[in-house]
Amino acid sequence: MEVFEINREEELDQLAKYILLNYPDKRFFALYGPLGAGKTTFIKYLSKQLGVIDSVKSPTYTLANMYKTQEGKKIYHLDLFRIKDSIEWLDIGIDDYFEDPNAVIFIEWPEKIVDLLPKDRTIFIHINPDPDTQKRKIVILLSDEQENYA
């Protein structure tokens, strides 16, 4: 488990770079946090570090956005806020995004499908905002740590 204190939004760029350099075998990024925690904002910085050339926006109403990097690699950004559970997820067929072995997948509200995530290729990111300031505590976990995280 790694814990980072973020005082300004600009610090997310360096944290995104750090995560991508230190966890190169992870291609699923499960982002947890309440509404307004900054999940989409952090995904923008992760995407920037990956070389995404598209504009990164929240897919809350579309469920999924696809971006491409300068090298043509696909990035999927999924927002599961409106999904009830993993059964609905499978019924809709959005799990097809998981089949692309070269894609990077960012998932907001992953708790709804956590049982479907490949544990060996997933990094769990918890964003905990301080309600009185703009500060964020970001906790990075691997699957075995995630199972015990409260």
N, C-alpha and C positions, 0 to 999 in steps of 0.2 A: 504494500500500500504506500502510495505517495500522496502527500498533501501539499497544496500550493495555496498561498494567500494572494489574491489578485486585488490590487487597489485601484487600477485604472484599466479601462477597456484595452488600451494599447498593449498591455502586458500579455494579452491573450495570444498575440502573434508569436511571441517568444515561447510561450507554453505549447502552442500548437506545433512549432518547429521541434521542440524538445520531445514531445510525445511521438511524433512521426519518426524521429531519428532513433529513439530508444525502444520503440515497439514496432519494428519494421515488418514483423510477421503477422501483425494484426490487421485485418481488413474489415472487421465489424466494429463499429464504435457505438456503444449503447450509452446514450446521454440521459441522465436522470435529473430532475429538478422541478420545482413548482412552476406554474405559469409565470412568465416574466423573469425567470432565473437567468436567462441568457444562453439557452441551448442553441438556438438558431444563430445567434451572434458568434458563439464559439465555433460552430460548424462553418461559418463564413471564413474564419481565420484558418481552420484546418484545411478547408478547400483552397484557400489562397496559397498555403504552403505546398499543396499538392499540384499547383499550377492550373487550377480551374480558370477557364477563360469566360465562363458564363456568369451572369448575375445570380447570386445565391439568395433565394427567398424561401420563406416558410411554406411548406406544402400542406398546411393544416386542412385546407378544403379539397385539395387534389390527392392527398395521401402520399404522393411520391413525386419527386422531381429528379430529373436526370441531368447531370452536368458532364462536360468533357474537359479533360486537361489539354494542355498544349500538345502533349504526345498522343492524344486520342483515347486515353484511358477513361473509362466510365466511372462516375461517382453517382451513387444513388442516395438521395436524402429522403428519408421516410418519416412521416409524422403520424403516429398511431393514436393521437388524442381521441379521435372519433371511433376507433376500433374497440369493440367490447372485450375481446379475448382472442386467444390463438385459433380457436375454431372459426371465428368470423374471418380472421386473417387468411386462413387456408381456403375458406369458401370463396373469398374474393380473388384469390390467386396471386396475391402480391408477393408471396414467397418465391415466385419465379425470379425475382431480383437476386435471390441468394445463389442462383445457379451459375451466374457469371463468375468464373474462378479468378478473374483479373480485376473485378470491380471492387471499389471501396464503398462500404455502406455505412451511412450515418443514420442512426435510429433515435428519434425523440419518442419518449413514453415507451421504452422497451419492456417495462414490467408486464405489459399485456401479452408479450410473446417470448418472454425470457427463456421458456422451456424449449424454444425452437432455435435459439442462437447456438452456433458452433462454439463451444466453450474454449477450445484451443486457439481460435482465431478472433476472439472477441476481447475488447478492452472496455471496461465499465467506467464511466466518467460521471461522478455525482457533482452537481453544481449547487452549492448551498449559499444563497444570497443573505446578506445581513440586511434585515428590513429597515434599519436606521441609517445605513450608509450605502455607498455604491460598491462596497467590497464584496468579494465572493471567495468562498473556500471551495477549492476544486480538489476532489479526491479521486485518484486513479487506482483502479483495482483490476486484478486478473480474476479469472473465474472462481478459483478456490477461495480467494479473499471476498469476492462478491457474495458468496453463499453465507458468509458469517457477518456481513456488514449490516448494521442496523441504522 
